[in-house]
Structure formats: C-alpha cells, structure tokens
C-alpha cells in the first residue's frame, strides 16, 4: 500500500517538529491503519456487510453515489461503507474513538486524550 511509506515519513517529520519546537505538540492520526483494522475485525465490531455500500446504485451499491431522495439501507450501523468512497457514521465513530484514546499503532506519539491533558 503506497500510503504506508508516506505515513512513516510523516511520523519522522512530526518527531523532528516536536523535538525542534518544544512549545508545540504535533500528533499523527493514521486513518488508513485505523480503517484497515476495522475491516479486518468488522464482524467482531458488529458490521455485517463489508463489501456493499449502504446507499448507492450499481455493483455492490457503489458505482453511483447515493442520489437525492434515494433511501439508504435501514441498518446503516451494520455497514462499513456508505457509498463507493465513504465510510458510514458507525465507522467514523470508531475511528474517532481510536484517535481519542487509541494506542501508538493509530495515533503517534500520543493520542488526543493525552494531548488534551498536557
């Protein structure tokens, strides 16, 4: 995945910024890694559909984005994807929690909760 080497370079850059600007704090939220973790553990997190969009048309309900007046699926909290491009609200809530209190696999060098306590 192309994003991983880029993200590692960003983490190095942020470490340098934190060392060179002691009155500032920079953190990195690895949304790509978070999303991959959610996909790997989707079933245990309560998601029943990891391939189709909740609102859209065409193959996997993802070829055409949700149109005005189109009814989305009634159980959106069980879908990973809203449409072909976007995660559902349930996934975004999980990612927000991971950013707030997650470990350094997802938020580096500290999470948002730790940052707020400085």
C-alpha positions in Angstrom: 0.0 0.0 0.0 1.5 3.3 -1.1 0.2 5.3 1.9 2.3 3.3 4.5 5.8 4.6 3.4 4.4 8.1 3.2 2.9 7.8 6.7 6.2 6.6 8.2 7.9 9.7 6.7 5.2 11.9 8.2 5.8 10.3 11.6 9.5 11.0 11.3 8.8 14.6 10.3 6.4 15.1 13.3 9.1 13.7 15.7 11.5 16.3 14.3 8.9 19.1 14.7 8.2 18.0 18.3 11.9 18.0 19.1 12.6 21.3 17.4 9.5 23.2 18.6 9.2 22.3 22.3 6.3 24.7 22.9 4.2 22.9 20.2 2.8 19.4 20.1 2.1 17.6 16.8 0.4 14.2 16.5 -0.3 11.9 13.6 -3.6 10.1 13.2 -3.2 7.1 10.9 -6.7 6.9 9.5 -5.5 4.3 6.9 -4.3 1.9 9.5 -7.5 2.5 11.6 -9.6 1.7 8.6 -7.7 -1.5 7.8 -8.0 -2.6 11.4 -11.8 -2.0 11.2 -12.0 -4.0 8.0 -10.0 -6.9 9.5 -12.2 -7.0 12.6 -15.5 -5.9 11.0 -17.6 -8.9 12.1 -16.5 -8.7 15.8 -17.2 -5.0 15.7 -20.8 -5.6 14.7 -20.6 -5.0 10.9 -22.5 -7.5 8.8 -21.7 -6.0 5.4 -18.1 -5.1 4.4 -18.5 -5.1 0.6 -21.6 -3.2 -0.3 -22.5 0.4 0.1 -25.5 1.4 2.3 -26.6 3.9 -0.3 -25.8 3.8 -3.9 -26.6 2.1 -7.2 -24.9 -0.5 -9.4 -22.4 -3.2 -8.5 -22.2 -3.5 -4.7 -24.4 -0.4 -4.4 -21.2 1.6 -5.0 -20.9 2.5 -8.7 -23.2 5.6 -8.4 -23.1 7.6 -5.2 -26.3 8.0 -3.2 -28.8 10.2 -5.1 -31.2 12.7 -3.7 -34.4 11.0 -2.4 -32.8 7.6 -2.6 -33.5 5.5 0.5 -30.4 4.2 2.3 -30.3 0.8 3.9 -32.3 0.7 7.2 -29.5 -0.8 9.2 -26.6 1.6 8.4 -24.7 0.9 11.6 -24.1 -2.6 10.2 -22.3 -1.4 7.0 -18.7 -0.4 6.7 -19.3 1.6 3.5 -21.8 4.4 3.0 -21.2 4.5 -0.7 -18.3 3.7 -3.0 -16.0 6.1 -1.4 -17.0 6.9 2.2 -17.3 5.0 5.5 -20.5 5.0 7.4 -21.2 7.1 10.5 -20.5 3.9 12.6 -17.0 3.6 11.1 -16.3 7.3 11.7 -17.4 7.0 15.3 -15.0 4.1 15.8 -12.2 6.0 14.1 -12.9 9.0 16.3 -12.6 6.8 19.4 -9.4 5.3 18.2 -8.0 8.8 17.6 -9.1 10.0 21.0 -7.9 7.1 23.1 -6.1 4.7 20.8 -2.6 3.4 21.1 0.5 4.4 19.1 -0.4 2.0 16.3 -3.1 4.5 15.3 -2.1 7.8 16.9 1.5 8.9 17.3 3.3 9.8 19.5 0.3 10.3 21.8 -3.4 10.2 21.4 -5.8 13.2 21.6 -6.8 12.4 25.2 -3.2 12.5 26.3 -2.6 15.7 24.2 -5.5 17.4 25.9 -4.0 16.6 29.3 -0.7 18.3 28.6 
